[in-house]
Amino acid sequence: MRLGDVPPDATVRSGGNEVLLRTARLEAKLHYVYETGRHRGYVLGLTNLSSNEAYHVDVRRFGGETLVLVGAKDVVIPPGKSTRLYVVDWK
């Protein structure tokens, strides 16, 4: 997902840039959904809405019985900038 490669057994669909979360400091949009027989992966765009303060992405806050992995391209987002968050769950 991070490299944009699609495994042979996977399908990818657009997330439509749907806004999943918006606070005063952060906006999260769904970019892509990857599907395989056993996993579902999400590529989210995170935007720091602050004009003067960096946003720290804490991947340790994600959890659950079906969570396989979570990772961020950058764990510190400068003011006004964006990064990607990758989440993979068991189906």
C-alpha positions, 0 to 999 in steps of 0.5 A: 500500500505504501508503495502503491503496489497492488498484490495479485489477489487484491482489489483497490477502490477509491475512498472518495476522499471522504472526511472521516474525522475533522477537529480543530487541528487534524483532518483525516480523509479516506483515500483508498481501500485495499481488499484481499480474501483475508485483509482490508487495508485503508490509506488515509490522508492526515492533514495538520490544520494548525498554522503554527504547531506540528501534529504528532501521530501516535500510532499506539492509539490504534488497537483492536482484535482485528488490527494487523498493522498501522503505520504512518509515512511521517509521525510528525506533520508540520503545520499546514502539511499532510502525511499518509496513515496505513491501517490493515485489519483482518476481515 
